[in-house]
Amino acid sequence: MRTASGTTVPGNRWDLLDGTAGATTTVSVVVPYYRQQTQLDLMLAALERQDYPRDRLEVIVADDGSPEPPRVECALPVTVVTQEDRGFRAAAARNLGAAAATGDVLCFLDADTIPEPGYVSALVRLPALVPDALTVGRRRHADLTALGRLPQPGDPVLDEPAWLVDAYRGSRDLLDADDRSYRHVISAVMCCRRTFFDEIGGFDESFTSYGGEDWELANRAWLAGAVLAHVPTAVAWHDGPDWAGRPDDRRRDAKNGEAMSLAPLVTDPAARRHGVRYAVPDVTAVVHSAGHTAASLIVTVGSILRHGDVTVWVDGDEASSFVGTWGIDDPRVRVGAPTAAETRRSRVAVEVGGRAVFGEKAFELLAGAGAGGSVRCTLPDGAFVTHETWRARRRARRWASALGVDEKAALALLFGAHTVDGHAVDVTTGPLRPDLSW
C-alpha cells in the first residue's frame, strides 16, 4: 500500500514489496565504542568498502567514556560523540549516537562487528521503503583480530548460535514473526528509520549491563506495529565467539540478571512465569459500567481477572460508586481510563460493554479469532466485547490519515477485523442481578 507518507504492508508481509528503495536514502551508521581501537579500525575500513553511495553515508562513533578517545581515519564523514564513563551504558551510547545522526535511516553496528561490502545496501532497503520497519542482519563469528581482515574461503570460522539460526529458518527470516520474535533482533546488526526510532523512544537507558536492551527495544517496536525482517544477505562478522560460547562461569548469573531486568518491561507471558506481578499488564481491559448493577459489574470484572496478567479499568458515571461497594484492595482494578503510558508495553486491549461474562477459554479463543487484528463479539441485551492487539491499534493510528480512512478501517485493512458470536469464544451475558451469596 503506497501512500504519500511511504509504503505499508498488511501484518508483517514485507514479502509483498516489489522493487528496491534505490540508493537515495541517507544512512547514519551508529557505532557504540569502548576501548576497541583495533576493531574500530577494521570496521571503518569495511565501511569504506560498502557498495552504498559514499555521499549518502555517515558514521557516528558513540564513545562510552573510553580513557582515550577513539582515533578515526576514514574516507567517510565520521562524527565522534562521548559520554562520561559510568560503567557499561551501550543503550545510552546508541541513543547519543542517534541524536547526533543526520541520516534518514539509522544502521546500528557494534565496533567489533565488521560488515561485508553489501551490508548497508541490504539492511537499509526495507526501512527505506517502509517507515516503521525494523531489520536485523546476519551476524557471523570469526577471530578477526588474528586474521586482521574479513574471513576468506578456507579461513576458520566460529559457530553461529544454533537457536538463532533455527529461529530465522523456522520463521522464514521473521516473515512469520509473532509476539516472541523480539528475541531474534540483535542491536549489533539492526536498522530502522530515525523517525520510528524517535517515535518509540530509542533504547531504554535503564539497562546498564551487557544484554537485554535490544530485546526490550525490539519488543516495544513490535508492539508499536513494526514490520520485522531478518536480512540474511546483510552479513557482518563479529570478532570472537557469540556470548553464549564464551568460557565464563558467571554467564548464568548475568543471564538471570538480564531476565529480571526485562520482565517488568516485556509482557511476554514466557518472561513472567514465576508467579509475581508487575506494574505493566499484558492485557488492558476497559469495562463500561453503564447497564450494570454493582453485583453484575463485579461478575464481569472478576471473569476477566481470572485470565492472568490483566488490569481492568472501569469507566462510566457509576464506576467509582460501584467499585467502592466491593470493599476490594486490588491494584488490578482501577477507575477511569488507562493512559498511554499505562498501555505502552501491553500486548492486548479488551473493551467490554454490557454484562459480558468470560469463560475459561475466552481470551484464548478471542485471540485466535482475531489473528493479530481485531475481533468483535456480539451478545444479547446489547452487550459486546472487542479484543484487539495494541500492535494493530498503533499501526492503524500511524497510517490511517495516509490511507485516507479512520483508525478502525485502517486496522481492518492492515490486520483484519472479524465478528463472532459469543458462544464461539466462550463469552456469555450474565444477569443484571446475579446471586452472589454462598
PyMOL commands that set and color helices and strands:
alter all, ss='L'
color gray80, all
select helices_A, chain A and resi 14-16+37-48+54-56+90-100+119-129+144-147+162-170+181-184+194-200+213-223+243-245+251-262+269-271+294-305+319-326+340-343+362-370+380-382+390-403+407-415+422-425
alter helices_A, ss='H'
color red, helices_A
select strands_A, chain A and resi 2-3+6-7+27-33+57-63+78-82+105-109+113-115+133-142+189-193+227-239+283-288+310-315+333-335+348-353+356-358+374-378+384-389+417-421+427-429
alter strands_A, ss='S'
color yellow, strands_A
deselect
rebuild
show_as cartoon
